[in-house]
Amino acid sequence: MAQTQQPGTLPSPVPDPDAVKAAALRRMKNIALGLLVAMAVVFCLAFAFRRDYPWLAYVQAATEGGMVGALADWFAVTALFKYPMGLKIPHTAIIPNRKDEIGASLGEFVETNFLSESVVAEKLAKTQIAQKAGAWLSRPASAQRVATEGAAAMRGAMAVLKDDDVRDIIESMVRKHLVDPPWGPPIGKVAERVFADGHHHALVDLLVDRSTLWIQANHDTIAGLVSDRSPSWVPQFVDGLVGDKIYTELYKFARAVQHDPHHDLRVQLDKYLAELAQELQHDPAMIARAENIKAQVLGDPEVRDLAGRTWETIKTALFDAVEDPASELRLKFTAAVQEFGTRLATDEELAGKANAWISDAASYLVRTYKHEIASIITDTVERWDAVETSEKIELQVGKDLQFIRINGTVVGSLAGLAIFTVATLVFR
């Protein structure tokens, strides 16, 4: 029968998970140490009385092998996290000394496997963003929402524009003020507003979801990184345990990013995108890239002349849509959005073109900025304190690693006994 809390009593405190793990780790260390001490005591007794009792030679061999196995595995396990007995022996304290290398390897792994153009294109092709977006836009409520949001954005844009200046620029100096000025700064300003409003989070969520699924399905690949970079003298099963734990922590990290909208990785990505918007406005190299894109996509002069002649009509229509929710343009825009969504959902050719454009845009972003995006992982690991990182990892996997010491003691004993027995039988 479940116990009920008595009125007026305080609830039982929730135990600290780290404290529980630390206690379990200490308990396993004591067991492993106790087994080593027991081996040493039995060895001393067998060594002292072996002349009186010849059969104790077998006990001596078994305990001697057990001590050797226990000490060897103690050294191997300890060397992962710290210097054994404080002695700075080469290739020890592996995790604190190679923390940055591990972080760099993870960043390189993410860059190679997650931020690959082929991977992104394949995932986008399976996602069918255009069809899903079309299905959403085809709903009347969604189309109305798009129209409302678009009207609000347009109202804000119109508030910062001067009519006379815009009219003069479009009508009398089209080429001078449309073609010659760099596109980077205005694009950067728009991007800065988009990023500030968080409209890019949907794409970030998509990448995070797909990355998490990939991690979940690629345990062997991730765990193999540890084996490839681990010293040759470290037992393979140690590599397996550490690799399993790193995979678990990486998956937990991806899940945390997936479920926490305020995760540090998302914050760093938002920071990077904000910096990108600033670079488009102020960095000469980035502005030059925008100029190259402009040269590729700029239309013929008739399109630019038409834009200049129709400015007043467009501006009036936009103001009508902004100020009057029941205006003809607003209603037509809502209907057009809904119709466009229906076409995206039903017209395979149009959806294919839209998906191809989305895939090309994503591939360009991955191709151009994948290193900067992946460097977030490397920079995050570099900021971690080496000792604290080692302690946290030991706290997570140390209990299981203590079984290696226990197994080493047992296996060493059996091996010592077997070797001594075979040698005795051979050379009797």
MITORDO-29784 format. One record per atom (N, C-alpha, C): x, y, z. Coordinates in steps of 0.05 Angstrom, whole numbers, plus 5000, padded with zeros to 4 digits. Atoms other than C-alpha are relative to their C-alpha. Last residue first. Example, Ala and Ser with C-alpha at 12.3 -4.5 7.8 and 13.67 -1.06 7.14 Angstrom:
# residues 2
498449764999;527349795143;498550225014;501849765000;524649105156;501850245000;
***
This chain:
# residues 428
499850184977;614143804717;502249784995;497250024990;615844304662;500249825025;498150035022;609444254621;502849935010;500450255013;604544114678;502149954978;499450214982;607344674720;499849734987;497150014997;607445164662;500949775018;498850115025;600244994646;503049985003;500750285002;598145094719;501249874975;498350154981;602045744726;499449704998;497250005009;598946024663;501849835018;499750175024;591945814682;502849994991;500350284992;592546094753;500449824976;497650084984;595246754728;499949715008;497750035019;589846794675;502549915014;500450255016;584346634725;502349964981;499650234983;587047164773;499749744985;497250034994;587847674718;500649765018;498850125024;580747544694;503049965005;501050285002;578047664765;501449874976;499050154977;582248294778;499249704996;497150045003;581048564708;501249845022;499650215020;573548444716;503049944996;500850254987;573648854780;500449774981;498150074980;577649404747;499449745014;497650085015;573249404686;502249915020;500350295005;567249414732;502349894984;498950144977;569850084755;499749704997;497250055004;568650344685;501249855023;499750235019;561150264694;502949934996;501050244987;561250714755;500349754983;498050124982;565751214720;499149755014;499250275009;561051334661;501849865020;502150135017;556951944683;500849714994;502450044984;561252184741;497949854985;499550234982;567452074700;497649945017;500050255016;564552514645;500549765018;502750055007;562853064696;499849744984;501550104977;569753024727;497149934993;499150264994;573253074660;498449885024;501050175021;569053674640;500849715006;502850044995;570454014706;498849814980;500250174976;577953904698;497049945005;499050275005;577954164626;499649815024;497650044984;573454764638;500949714998;500350174977;568554834580;502749985015;500649834977;569655424534;499649845025;497649864991;573154984483;499550175025;498450194985;567054534480;502550135010;501350064975;562655114460;501649815017;499749774981;567555374409;498749945026;497249994992;567954684375;500450235020;499550234982;560354614375;502850025010;501449944975;559355324347;500549775020;498049904980;564755174295;498650075026;498950224985;559554754258;501950095022;502250124984;555755374237;501149785017;500749814979;562055744214;497949895019;497850004981;564455134175;499450195024;500150244983;557655034143;502250005020;499749944972;557355764119;500049755018;498549764994;558255764044;500650025030;497450005014;556355054023;501750245009;498250214989;550954994075;502850024988;499449934972;547855664057;501949805012;498249775000;548355513983;500850075028;497450105008;545354823993;502150224999;498850144977;539555124031;502849904994;499449804980;538155613974;501349885025;497649855009;538755063922;500850225021;497750174998;534054613962;502550154991;499450024971;528955173971;502549835004;498949754991;529255323897;500849995029;497349975011;528554593879;501250265009;498250174984;522654523927;502950024990;499749874974;519255123894;501949845017;498349765004;520454833824;500550145027;497350095006;517854153845;501950244997;498850094975;511754463878;502949914996;499449764984;510254823813;501349935026;497849855014;510954183772;500750255016;497450134995;507053763823;502250164987;498549985025;501054243823;502849895005;501150185021;496554013880;501649994975;500750264990;499454293945;499249804979;497750134990;503154873913;499449715010;498350085023;497055043872;502549855010;501450235013;492655043934;501749904977;499650234983;497655493970;498749754989;497250085003;497755973912;500649755017;499850135026;490155993913;502849894995;501450264997;490156143988;500249844973;498450174983;495356683978;498849735003;497750085016;491556973919;501849825017;500850215019;485156973959;502349904984;500750244984;488457354015;499249774982;497450114992;491557833965;499649755017;498850145023;484857923932;502649885008;501550245005;481558083999;501249844977;499550184978;487058584017;498549734996;497350115003;486758893948;500649805022;499950195022;479258973951;502749874997;499549885026;479459304019;500249784979;502050095020;476058954077;500650114973;500050305001;482058994125;498149894979;502750095002;482759744108;500049694997;501949854984;489060094131;497249885000;499149974973;494359604107;497850135018;500050264987;490959374044;500850025029;502750104997;489260074024;499849745015;501249854978;496360304039;497049915004;498950104975;498959753995;498850145024;501250264995;494359943938;501049885027;502849954992;496460663942;498649745007;500049884973;503860473943;497150055009;499350204980;502960003884;499850115028;502350194999;499360523842;500549795022;502249874987;504561063859;497649815003;499649964971;510360613843;497550115014;502350094984;507560373776;500450045030;502549885009;512060773730;497749925017;500049714996;518560613767;497350124993;500149954971;517159873773;499950305005;502850054992;515559843698;499750055030;501649775008;522260163683;497149975009;499449784982;525859633725;498450254993;501150064974;522359073688;500550235020;502949955001;523859393621;498749945027;500749734994;531259433639;497050065000;499549825021;532158673641;499050285006;501650035024;532458283706;500750214979;501349755008;537958253759;498649974973;502950014999;539157543783;498650254990;501250245012;546357413765;497050014998;499350015029;549258113776;498749764986;501749805014;545558153842;500550004970;502750125003;548757503865;498250204985;499950215020;555657783850;497349874996;499949885027;553958423887;500149794978;502749925007;551758023948;500050134972;501550245007;558557693948;497150074992;499150085027;561958373945;498549754992;501449825019;557758604005;500749934972;502850105002;560357994043;498450174981;500050265014;567558184027;497249894997;499649985029;566458914044;499949744985;497550145008;563358774112;500450014970;497549864994;558459314135;502549864990;500249715000;551259164116;502750145001;501249915025;551758444096;499850304998;497950035021;556558344154;498950094973;498349774997;551158614203;502249994978;501549765009;546158114177;501750255002;500150025029;551357564185;498550244988;497449905010;552657794256;500149994970;500049714996;545257714271;502650124990;501749895021;545457024240;499950305003;498650015026;551356844284;498450124978;497849804999;547957094347;501550014973;501349745004;541656704329;502150225000;500849985028;546056094321;498750264994;497649955015;549356224389;499450024970;499249724995;542556284422;502550074983;501849825015;540255654389;500850295003;499450035029;546455294414;498250174983;497749835007;545455594483;500849974971;497550144996;538455304488;502450174990;498049814990;532755804493;502749875004;499849785019;527755414450;502050215009;499649754985;529354794492;500350234980;502349944982;526254164462;500350265015;502650045013;530754044402;497750105017;500349795019;537054334433;497249994987;500349754985;536053874492;499750244982;502849994990;534853294445;499550255016;501749945022;541353454409;497150015008;499549725007;545153484475;498150084977;501449834980;541952834498;500350294994;502850035006;544152514432;498450165020;500649855024;551152784442;497149994993;500049714993;551152544514;499550174975;502349944984;548951844493;499950305007;502450015017;553951814436;497650085016;499949755016;559452054484;497650004981;500849774983;557251514533;500150264984;502950024995;557350964480;499150245016;501549935024;564151194456;497049995004;499849715003;566851184527;498550094975;501649874979;564250484538;500050304997;502850045004;566750244471;498350135021;500849825022;573550564479;497049974995;500149734988;574050214546;499250204979;502649974987;572049564512;499850275015;502249945019;577749664463;497350035014;501650245008;582849704518;497750084982;502550014986;587150344517;498349774991;499850174976;594150174492;497450005017;500250295006;592650414422;500149835025;497450135000;591251124444;499749704997;499150084974;584051364426;502849874998;498249804988;582751754363;501049935028;498049915019;579751214319;502050195013;498150215005;576250874377;502250094981;498350044976;572951514399;502149794996;498149774998;570551684329;501849965024;497550065013;567550984323;502150235001;498350154981;562351144376;502749944987;499149814979;559451674329;501949865019;498249805012;559251204269;501150195021;497450125006;556450614309;502050214989;498550054976;550751024340;502949904993;497250045007;548251284274;501849975024;499750225019;540551254276;502949934994;501450234989;539451694338;500649754983;498450094977;544652194313;498849745011;497550125011;540952244246;501749895022;500650265011;534252344281;502549864988;500650184978;537152894323;499449724990;497450074988;540153234261;499649805023;498750195018;533453204226;502749915011;501550265000;529853524284;501449794983;499550134974;535354054293;498549735001;497350105000;535154234218;500649855026;499950225020;527554294218;502849875001;501350234989;527554704282;500249764982;498250104980;532655184252;498849755013;497950155014;528255254191;502049885019;501350245012;522255434235;502149834985;499950234981;526655894277;498749754988;498250215010;527956364218;499949755017;501450145021;521856804233;501749774988;500050294996;524956994300;498749844978;502750094995;523057724299;499749705003;500849894974;530357934307;497149915007;498750154978;532357464252;499150105027;501150275000;527257764204;501249845023;502749994989;529158474225;498849725001;499849944971;536558344215;497350015013;499350244986;535158004149;500250055030;502350175000;531558624124;500549745016;502049874983;537359064145;497549835002;499250044972;542458584116;498050125019;500750284993;538658564050;500749955029;502950034996;538959324050;499149725006;501149854977;546459324065;497049985003;499550124974;548358764016;498850155023;502450124989;544859033954;500449895029;499850294992;550359503935;497549905012;499750044971;548360153900;500249705007;497349954989;549660153825;500349965030;498050195009;543459803798;502750055014;500950274997;537860143836;502149804993;500650064972;540360843849;498949725005;498049904981;544061003786;499549915028;497550155002;539960553741;502050095021;500450294996;533160813764;502749855000;497350114998;535061543771;499949705006;498049855015;528961943749;502849885001;500849885025;522661553766;502450124985;501050205019;524961063820;499650124972;498050205005;529461543859;499049814978;497849885016;524862133852;502049794993;501049945027;518761723875;502350114983;500450255014;522561423934;499150054971;497350125005;525162103957;499749744983;498749845020;518362433950;502749874992;501250035026;514761873987;501650154978;501049735007;519461834046;499049994971;499449905027;520161114071;498850284996;497249915001;520660914144;500850114973;499549804980;513260854158;502850124998;500949745010;512160484093;500550235019;498249915021;516359914118;499250274989;497549924988;512459864183;502050104979;500549754986;505959854146;502550115013;500049795020;508659324099;499550285013;497249965009;510458874157;500150234980;498549874978;503558964187;502950064992;500949734997;500158824121;501550155022;498849855022;504358204110;499250295001;497149964994;502557944178;501450164979;499849824976;495158054165;502950065006;500849735009;495457754095;500350205023;497949905016;499257154121;499450284990;497849944982;494157064176;502450114984;500649754987;488457104126;502350095019;499749795020;491756574083;499450275013;497149965004;492556134145;500450234980;498949874976;485256214166;503050064996;500849714999;482856074095;501250145024;502149974980;486855414090;499350305003;502650045013;490755374025;497750025020;500949755012;496855674058;497249974988;500649814979;497755064103;498950264989;502350104985;497054564046;499250205023;502449965016;501754984004;497549915014;500649714998;506955004059;497550064984;501149954973;506454244064;499350305004;502750124998;507054163989;498850065027;501949855016;512854653985;497249895002;500849754987;516554344043;497950154984;502049885017;516753654013;498850255012;501849844984;520453344072;497750124984;501950184987;523552784031;497950165016;501650135020;526753283983;497949815013;502049815010;529053724041;498149874979;502049964979;532453124074;497850194991;501650244998;535952934009;497850035021;501750025023;538253643996;498149765002;502149794998;540853724066;498149984977;501850074977;544653064063;497750195002;501650235008;547453203993;498049925022;502049925020;549653904013;498249774993;499350085027;553153634075;497850094981;500149765017;551954014140;501049944972;502549874997;550153404182;499750234979;502350185003;555552914161;497450155001;499850195022;561853324147;497449854995;499749865026;560353934189;500049814977;502549875007;557653524246;500250144973;501950215006;563853074245;497350124992;499450095027;568453674241;498049784991;500749795019;565053984301;500549914972;502949995002;565453324339;499050214980;500950245015;572753254321;497049994998;499449955029;574153974343;499149764983;502049805009;570653834410;500450064970;502550145002;574853204419;497850184990;499850175024;581153594402;497449844997;500449835024;579154134452;500149844974;502849905002;578153624507;499550164975;500950015029;584753284492;497250094997;497949905018;588453434557;499150024971;499449714995;582253394602;502150114981;502349825005;579952744568;500650295006;500649975029;586652394562;497850204996;501949774999;589252494633;499050074972;502050034979;594752014612;498450265002;502550125009;598551954547;498249925023;501049955027;605352114577;497549844994;499050205018;605852034653;498850064972;500649925027;604552664692;501449824980;497650025017;604552324760;499350064971;498949735005;598852564804;502550004983;498549934976;597451854830;501450284996;499950204978;595051684760;501950085022;497350124998;594152344721;500049795023;498049854984;586852464709;502749874998;501149764988;580552254670;502150175014;502049875017;582451714620;499350285011;498649845020;588851534657;498050144981;499249744988;584751304717;501250184978;502449854994;581350754677;500750285010;501449935025;587750504646;497650175005;498549795015;591650544711;498650084975;500249754985;586250174750;501550234985;502649885008;586049664693;499550255016;499949915028;593449524701;497450144992;498449765002;593149514777;500150114971;501449784986;587249024778;501650264997;502349915016;590348574725;498650245013;499049885025;597048544761;497750104983;498949744993;593648424828;501050154975;502249824994;589447864799;501050285007;501349915026;595447544766;497750195005;498049835013;599047534834;498950114973;500149744988;592847274867;502050194988;502649885006;592346694819;499850285011;500149925028;599746534821;497450144993;498249775004;599846554897;499950094971;501349774990;593746104901;501750254996;502149945019;597045604855;498450255009;498749875023;603345634897;497950074979;500349714999;598945504958;501450154976;502349935016;598744774936;499450305000;499349955028;605744704962;497650094983;502450095015;603444795035;500550054970;501350204983;609444865081;497649874986;498250224996;613645195028;498849785017;500050185023;607845615005;501849765003;500450284992;606645905074;500249804977;498750064974;609246625067;499949705006;497049985003;607646704993;501449915025;499150235017;600546445003;503050004997;500350244984;599446925062;501049764984;497950004979;602347515023;499849755016;497450055013;598147344961;502249995022;499850295005;591847285004;502749934987;499850144974;593047985032;500349704995;497349954989;594548284963;500349845026;498150155016;588347964931;502850035012;500450284993;584048234988;502049824984;498850044974;587048924977;499749715009;497149995004;585348894903;501549955027;499250255013;578248664918;503049994996;500250214980;577449234968;500849734988;497749984982;579849734916;500149775020;497650075017;574749494865;502550015017;500150295005;569249504918;502449914984;499350144975;571450184943;499949704996;497149974996;571450464872;500949845025;498750185018;564450174862;503050025002;500550284991;561950514925;501349804981;498350064978;565151174906;499749715010;497250015010;561851164838;501949935023;499750255014;555051004869;502849964990;499950214980;555851584917;500349724988;497449984986;557752054860;500249785022;498050125017;551751814819;502850005013;500550295000;547051964877;502149864983;499150114974;550252644888;499649705000;497150025000;549652794814;501149895026;499150225018;542252614814;503049975000;498549895022;540953064875;501149784983;497150035000;535852734918;501350114975;499350165024;528853034920;503049974999;498449875021;527353264990;500749824978;497350105000;521652915025;501650144979;499450215020;515553345031;502949925001;498749895024;514753725096;500449774981;497350095004;509653465146;501150114974;498249844985;503453855167;502949914998;500449715001;498553335142;502050145019;501649914977;501552635137;499750304998;498649804984;504152435068;498150115021;501049735005;500951805042;501450195019;500149834977;504551145038;499150274992;498449765002;502750684981;499750175025;501749765000;500050005000;501850255000;
***
